[in-house]
Amino acid sequence: MTGSLIDLYLNYLRVEKGLSPNTLEAYSRDLRAFLEFWSEKPLMAFKRSDVSLLSKFLTEKGLSSRSVHRALVATKGFFRFLLREGLIEEDPFEDVTLPSFLRTLPHVLSEEEVMRLIEEVDPSTPLGLRDRALLELLYGTGIRVSEACGLRLEGVELDLGYLVVKGKGEKERLVPFGEYAREWLKEYLEKARPKFIGGRDPGFVFLCHSHVTKGGRLKVRTSDAWAL
């Protein structure tokens, strides 16, 4: 029964969300891990207290902290889907803060240097808020600068805490991010990004703000992106 509901959810992601086969395979792999943990127990029996047990189970399987976080994000999305479809009465992940994962540090900078760079940005201006959100996302996920610049709005799941990132060869992958990066990204999207749009919204998360390219996609080398 649970397996068929997972298939239903994956079909929803394929048809309604338009996720690529590679991304769907990542979801499927993570949800199979949940299925292994919960076996054939009724989904209604999965409670909030079981989330930490699932996390422990995944860790004991040898998964990295990042992979554990991603699997929990996938499972959280699955239960949210079941609740929306009326297949369960309560969401066991409601108000649950998922465990964080170790943030990837750039190889060329020490942690102290990275934090000093981030703290130098003044988030009181729209431009500063954009750069702070961008740096926090780069630091908190380890994605490439080019991937962050190409990130689209539909690829950001703030509530679930993951990005759909397109890398080399247009291959998609799921990248989880923590609460700290989420807060800065949310603030930028709500307070600063609308001020960057010069005409038609191009749909990219990070936009330029110069008088020449206002509202355009932020590029790795651009005049108003000092952080890049």
N, C-alpha and C positions, 0 to 999 in steps of 0.2 A: 504493500500500500504506500509506504513512505517513498519507495523508489519511483512509483508512478507519479507521485506528487512532485518529486524532484524533476522528473521529465517534463511535467506540465510547466514548472517554473522556468526551466531552461528554454522551453518553446516560447514562453512569454518574453524572455530576454532576447531571443532571436527575432521574433516577429515584431514586438512592440518597441523594444529598445534598439534593435538593429545591431546587436553586438556581433563581432566577427567570429568565425569558427574557432580561432585560437583563444579568444577571450572566453568563449563558451566552454571550451575544453578546460580552462583554468577553473571556472566555476564548477564544472562537473567533477573535477578532481577533488576540489575542496569539499564539495557536498558528499562525495563518496566517503571521505574521511569522517564526516559527521555520521553518515549512515553506518559506518563500521563501529563507531562509538555507541550509537543508540540502538543498533541492531533492528529488531522488529517491534520494539516497544511503541505504543501509541504516541503520536506527536503531541497529543493533548497532555501527556504525562510529563513532557519536558518543561521544567520549571526554571525560574531565575537562578536557583542554587546550582543547577546542572551546568550553567555556563562555565563556571570555574572548573568543574570536573572535566568538561570538554577541553578546556584550555590545557589542563594538566595531562590529559590523554594525548593530545597532539604533541605536547612537549616531549613526553616520554617516547613517542614514536621517532624522535630525533629531528623534528622540524625546527627550523630556525625561528627566532622570535618574530621575524617579519612574515614568515610563512604561516605561523600560528595566527597572527593578527589577520592576515588575508583570509584564512579559512573561517575565522570567527565573523568577519565582515560578510562573507558569502552566506554563512548560515543565518546571520541576522537578517539579511535581505530576503532569504527564503521564508523565514517566519513572518516577516512583514507582509510579504505577498500572500501567505496563507490567511493572515488576519484580514487583509483587504478583501479577499475572496470569500470570507465568511466560513473558512474551513477550520479555524480555531477561534476560541473565544478570547484568549489573552495572548499578548506578545511577551514571551519570557525575556526578551532582550530590552524591554522598555525600561528606560532609566538605568541601564547597565553601562558602565564605562568599561570599554574593552581594554585589556592590558596593553601597555605600550610596548614598542619594540626598540631595539638599539638603533639610534640614528647613525647613518653612514657619514663619516667625516671625509672631506677631501684629502687626498694623499699629500698634497703639497702644503697644506696649512695645518697648524696645530689647532686643537679645540679652543685654546685661548685666543688665537688669532682670528678664528672664525667668529667667535662670540664678539670680539672687539669690532670686527667688520660690520656685523649685524647691528650692534648697538650704536654705531656711528650714524645710522640712518635716522632721520627725523620723521616720524610717522604722523606729525601734525599737519602735513601738507598732503594733497592727493598724490603727488609724485613720490613723496617719501613713503606714504602708506603702500603704494604699489611696490616699491622696491623692497620694503620690509616684508611684505607678503611673499614676494618672489624669492628672497633670500631664505626665509623660513621654510618655504616649500622645497627649495633646492637642498638645504641642509637636512631637512626632515625626511626626505625621500631618496636622495641620491640620484635623481633623474638628471639627464644632461640639460644644459642651458637651452640647447636647440629644441629639446622635447618640451621644456616649460614654455618656450616662446610659441610652439605649435599647439599648445593645449587649448582645446575648445571647451565652451561652457557645458556642452552636453557630456563632456568627459569628466566632469567633476561631480562627485557624489558626496556632498558635505555631510549629510546625515549619517551615511554609512562609512565615511572615512576612507575613501579610495579614489584614485584617478584611473581613467582609461587613457594610457599613454601610447602614442604612436612613435615607434623607434625607427631604426634603419629598415628599409624595405617595406615601410608602411605596416610593419607587424605591430599588433596591439598587445599590450600586457596590462594587467591590473597592478597598481602600485598603491599600497596602503599608506596613510599618513596619520600622524598623531593629533591629539587635541590642541596642542600649542599652534601647530601650523594651520589647523582648521580655523581657529579663532582669528588669526591674522588674515587668512584668505577670505573668510566670511566678511570681516570688516572692510576689506578692500573692495569686494564685490558690491557691497551695499552702499558704501559711503564715497568711494573714490572712482571706481570704474565708470559710473554714469557720466562723470564730468570729463572723461576722456573721449567720449563718442562725438565725432565731428559731423557725422551724417548717418548713413545706414550702418547699423551695428554689424561688424564683420563676424561676430561670434567667437572671437578668440578671447581667452581669459585676460591676458596681459596686452595692453594697448599702448601705443605711443602718445605723447602729449605735446610734442613740438608743434609749432605753428605750421610746419610744412607737412608733417605726416600725422597730424592729430586724428585719432580714431583708427589708425591703421595697426596692423599686427606688429607687436614689438619684435625686433630682430636682434640677433646676437650682437651685432655692431650697429648702434644707433646713437644719435647725438644726445638723447635725454635719458639714456640708460647707463648711468655711470657704473652701476653695480655689475654690469656685464663685461 
